[in-house]
């Protein structure tokens, strides 16, 4: 498989863009080699600048639930663009998408559109602080909530891959206001609440972690967080940038039957366009300006293209809940096939999956938090990644990222992925 054009583009990019990429994980630093530059995508497939085709398991990091270039989404964006790409003023589409989201997630009362998942999480923390009058927050090791200062303390995703869990530029004061706990360790959270409960404005968590690999919650963990937040007057924030509308129509809240106080969303509510939102109980959301004193604003918030695209995608999911059953069946089929291959070739592995989020960890131990993820065999993943790439399967280019399935994947695609896994890992390869 030739990637001549990608190499040329990367050589040019590094002269102008830090690391040659506009988001660190794209740089292939975690796996080695040259990043692939893509020019188009359709359904379950990506096409690079050399016209190689890949089965896609990133889906733009989650939002392409129905596949790339979904016709109804493309049509909606084209119609919206004809009316203008931005107004900087209210539009009907903002109201329609807000109404649809609140209908799909009935635990939420009000929503505010922003421009990214990072902005959504940053804003939710500010609102929680304004609502409670407290300053500290608690996050979990390996959870990634974007690159705002408060979240780059033992973060996951790119920060984890690059070995810089606390980024330079984060002030000591910000770090002091950010407490961390082990993911899935309820007892540690309980102790932190006993010591700092009256200072904690919020506990923020990925209900299903996706930025240290796919790590579902242990039984009772999220229920315990809910109880502790109720006991200590703490705002519970679910970061559903990855899980929202992917795991169920109502996201992780619906699937896991846990009700958060605030929820953040990202690119899926714009069908992959730059967008985000935070939503929650009216009592909390009424603190947001101009109704309340907590200031948050954005010239491009509620962008008409993103609103149109998101409405088209979410309308399909709302009208066709069977999509989630189909996705789960495909994901279970893939998991079963991968397990059979890995057992047959004698590989030490752990597969974590919940719904259409899945990934392979190399190593025989259970992976349930940041520390156990770090102990997996990253070098083996590098070999696997490049073997899969050679066989036309595009996985996240880091060991600590969840894969995302789309319903555009066929069972033939899944079989090809399973076969590629055997070829990539076989000792005779």
Steps between C-alpha positions, in 0.01 A plus 500: 500500500661825383452825694719721285266800503451480876875510551532803274220683678640419842847625407341826388272523804777470758655818361189703583293314762636383839579132452333516159154445650222703657429249779781299663367145472492535120878522490552121536751569779344219701531244221780630279495564129343767284147628562250414229342799324143439389310667221154346521283252683176317429304267721743279690803588286780757494702581189847647527688730265645195322149356448548219750176391667473424873223357716451774758482440876546861607194663346645846569535385863139399539244714318476305173252258650326442166818523293676775311323734257158379612269631224243673724778677690674617184171627357421688822843669504472602135157654557619685811814630327291650223338725763842607644768327701459720808275772639628581848133528590220259602363254242212256479744209468640561850152470649415189299819316598465600866143372502604171338787439746284573804235267362756222456648556848199575724717530813625836366306828522712756316797502262760751381681449167875562480775416249682192629504233766785682675294818517197305624694342788676824587165680512330228704770527766459878515123466535538240776734733686264792458202294612666356811729787594784248534834486317637147488411224253570129498598316183627149438843387391503422128174682428536765231264796496678715245804722532372768739747556786286336769489172309866449418574339833564128450302515179448225248517495120788694345634614837521137607660387175764771508591446863403852610194452722548848648569748224740792535298820506255371760541725804557365853178668609297318237666172590424556868130536422494172302489184710545161336388149586551156350237411246258236631626547860192606693663466840768754410232743383316449827812592696558809286142610559538455875805728495404750228124458449416855610754638249402288200286667237491205261605148423553457126537160337482316171226250594665261257863602470623519142830682532703231675339237286140395546446450873142442617398585856526229763164392649385753758767760418284762329213431740741569784613827343139609468437426868815682613412807295152505652644462849755780465314742271741441210402541134545174309615563142496229235738569213304337219704647215568140394207308647217746438254366240748220422419248771126573496263777394539644848871421517674340796240643737232290333709187450645496852190647669691773684382860500766773490447866594688635198594322177745610233485410131732542205530431131219244472235770546641660184548171312875564510502877452673709770240534775431429864235557764441479871160428647339426832244578763322834465605603851866475397470619140313813608831618647629553145507851352286680395254337743755470779844633599727226355641640179558285193477610137607411147460679168467173310294313759195345335665517157229431240699234313569304818139536615366376166739205488433403860125519456518274194708237681318505833162490326603171338608357835183624670274350235688170469602366842565159341829652378639450850409130500661460158816673618518290814457179299777600261727595788432169676574315175831682466591434863426128464707474182793689652496280809504185289800622302693617806436171679601299197836671460567500875503876548476650848222754484203670659203627298280767656170586335177679575260542210685625194812604695771234513874447501773242551759533776806279470566330832310246706395721792164673542502863387275716716690823564795720404767289670388168351476661156858624530620147575379362167745412221521818293775359276273212401229748415740685268561177306128434489413850385739491206400147408136609488589812304685284246187288467271798443358550852538841666506487879563785746877566483551452874454211741292713735204583278165333455396379156163621372282289273256647250183335378635536147735210574386178334560152634742456211694800637502342845621169357775686313601668827513169683707346220732802498553454874617143448737609223632793705573293810581158362854383586541394133425852377 
